[in-house]
Amino acid sequence: MNTRPQPGLHLVRERRTVALFKPEKPPRELLLAAVEAARWAPNHHLTEPWRFYLLGHQTVSAMVEIANELTLAKRGPEAARKRRELMKAVPEWMAVTCRRSADAFRDREDYGACCCAIQNLMLCLWEGGVACKWSTGALTRDSRFHELLGIDAGEQMVAGLFSIGYPRIVPQQKRRPVAEILTTLE
């Protein structure tokens, strides 16, 4: 098997989830280009079920308070203080929602399409030197967060909340060999 990276594979292999960011904000043009790339993800019957939300200062402040309350209740004051500090240090925040469907198959297809859009978004950001962290924690399922976004949880679900910025530290990772995860059926 050829193990040399193929064209474009370098972005997929190099992209990392980053939690610690430098203070400067990425350019708005790069964020918009990443959303442009995201919207070209494959989606069943061209439903384009995704919506993107760039969160401004007031929304972020309210979001941090909700996250603080959730963390305080679950892990105590010291964990809540640390989370608050980490969240306030993030240069940009974005949420991605997925339109819900009463049809279980459509709902699953649309969520899969949103995940593809999110991968496009992350790869485009990474190519521009910007990293992010994709979160699906309790905050993304909290009704107060839905209110901040102005969404009805019966009509849209939060597919992810993204902290975005220039990485302070890029972690190293390994993956299992292809032979361990690929089954060939005759």
Secondary structure, 3 states (H helix, E strand, C coil): CCCCCCCCHHHHHHCCECCCECCCCCCHHHHHHHHHHHCCCCCHHHCCCEEEEEECHHHHHHHHHHHHHHHHHHHCHHHHHHHHHHHHCCCEEEEEEEECCCCHHHHHHHHHHHHHHHHHHHHHHHHCCCEEEEECCHHHHCHHHHHHHCCCCCCEEEEEEEEEECECCCCCCCCCCHHHHCCCCC
